Amino acid sequence: MSARQKPRRLPPFSGVLVLVMASTGLVVVDLTIVAIGLPLISADIADGASAESVVVTYMVAMGALTQIVGSLSDRWGRRSLFLVGIGVFTLSSLAATAAPDLLWLNIARVAQGAGAAAIMANGIPLLSDRYAGEERDLAIGAWGSFATAAGLLAPVFGGVLAESFGWRAVFAVNLPLGAAAWALAVRVLPRAPGTDGAGASGGGAARRTDWLGGLLLMLGLGAATLLMLRPGETPWSARDTAVLVTACAATAAFLAVQLRAPAPTLELRMFTRPAFSGAMLAVLLSRVLTIGGSVYLVLYYSDGLGMSPTGAGLLMTPIFLAQIIMGMVGSKLIGTRPPGLVIGAGYALKGVGFAALALLITPGTPWWALVVPLLAWGAGGGIAGAPVMAVAVRVTAPERVGMVAGTVSTLASLGAGVGTAALGAVFALRGGPGAEAVTDGARAVLGVSAALAAVAVLVAVTLIGPRRVPGRAPAPAAQGPEPAERRPVPGTEDPVPTAEEDDEDDSFRART
C-alpha cells in the first residue's frame, strides 16, 4: 500500500486549514468573551445600565448576514469576501476598544458581527476548495473540534483579560490576531475565484445578486433573534407582538422571492434532497440541545450544588474534551460506515448522557458521579457533529458550498436561540428559587433534551440513508505549494446539476 493510500488520522497541514481554524476561533471566542466583561462595561460607559445590548447587537448582525454572505461568496469568490470579513472584524475591534460610550460600542459590535458572518460563511467552502475525499472530511472535523476548544477557553481567557487589563482588552486582543490572519489570508488564499458560481456557470443569472431576498432575510432573522433574546421573565408586550409579526411576514416574503429569483440567496430545491434536509435538521437540533442544555446545567451547578463559577466551568470540561477527541473519530467513521448510522449513533450516545444526568442530579449528588454522563454527552456530540457538516457538503454542488455554509451557520444561531428560549420555558415550569427547585428545573430540561436527541436519531437514520449520500471523492495527488484551485479527479466530482437540470430549474421558477 502506497503512502497516499494509507488511511489518515489527521488532515494534511496547510496554510488554508490554519487560517480557517484561527479565524473561526476569533469569531467563536468573541461570542462569549465579551459577556465576561459586561459588568465592567456597564460600570464604565453605560452609567450602570444594562450592557447586554453589546452581546445582542453582535448576534443579530451575524445571524442575519451569514446566509447572505455565504451565497455571495459562491458568486464573488471566497478570497475577496474572506479578506473583507477579517478586515472589517479587526477594524471594528479597534473601534470597540476606543469606544467612548455605549452607542459607539454597539455600532462597532454590529460591524464586528458583519465581519464575523463573512468569516464563518467562508470557512467550510475554503476547506472544501482546498481538500477532497477523506482529507476534506478530516479537515472539517478538525475545524469543528478547534472551534469547540476555542469556546471552552473563551470564558477563562476573557476573565483573565478583563480582570488584569480592563474590559477594553477583550476587544484589543483581536487586533494582533486579526492582522496576522489577514496577512496569512493574503498569502495562502488563491487569487482565482475558485468555485464561485459565476465562474462555474458563466451565465448571467449566476452573476446577479438577490438584493430583495437578502434584505427580507436580514429583516426576518434579525427580528427573530431579537425576540429570542428577550428576557424570559418579562411579560409579553405589544412590541413583542409587532416583532413576531415582522419576523413571520419577512420570512414568508423571503421564501416567496426565492422561488422566483434567478440567483436566489437560498436555493430551496436543496431541501428536496432528504440527506440535505436531514443534515440541516440535525444541525438545528444539535444547537438546541448543546446550548440550551448546557445553560441550565451550569445553573444547576451553581444554585443546586453551590459550586463557584470556576468549579462549574471545570465540570463542563469533560463535555468539550470528549467532543474534541471524538469529532475526529466521527470524521473517520463516515469513510467506512453509512453516515446516517454514524450520526444517529452519536445522537443516541448524547441522549444517553442527557437521560443519565436527568436521573442522577440531586442537590447532594457528588460532582464525580456526573463525569461519565458528561463524557457520553460530549463524545456523542463529537461523533455526530463533524459528519453532519461533511454530509451537507457531499450532497451539494461545489458552486453552492458557500450557500450551504451560510445555511449551517444560520441554523446553528437559530438553534442556540430556540434552545435557550424553549428549554428556558421548560425550566420555568418546574424550576424556581432554592436548590431543590433549580434541580427539578434542570432535570426537566435534561429529560426534554434526551427526547429531542431521540428525534435527532430518527432524523439521521431516516433521511441520511446510504443511498442518499454519495461516496466521497479520493483526495488529490500530493502537491507542493498551495494550489490556486482544487481540481477534482475526473469521474469523482461532487454532484453538479447538468445543463438539462439547470434548464428544468429555470422552467420551474418561470411556472411558479
Buried (B, 14 or more C-beta within 10 A) or exposed (E): EEEEEEEBEBBBEBBBBBBBBBBBBBBBBBBBBBBBBBEBBBEBBBEEEEBBBBBBBBBBBBBBBBBBBBBBBBBBBBBBBBBBBBBBBBBBBBBBBEBEEBEBBBBBBBBBBBBBBBBBBBBBBBBBBBBBBBBBBBBBBBBBBBBBBBBBBBBBBBBEBBEEEBBBBBBBBBBEBBEBBBEBBEEBBBEBBBBBBBBBBEBEBBBBBBEEBBBBBBBBBBBBBBBBBBEEEEEEEEEBEEBBEBBEBBBEBBBEBBEEBBBBBBBEBBEEBBBBBBBBBBBBBBBBBBBBBBBBBBBBBBBBBEBEEEEBBBBBEBBBBBBBBBBBBBBBBBBEBBBBBBBBBBBBBBBBBBBBBBEBBBBEBEBEEBEBBBBBBBBBBBBBBBBBBBBBBBBBBBBBBBBBBBBBBBBBBBBBBBBBBBBBEBBEEBBEEEBEBBBBBBBBBBBBBBEBBBEBBEBBBEBBBEEBBEEBBBBBEEEEEEBEEBEBEEEEEBEBBEEEEBEEBEEEBEEE
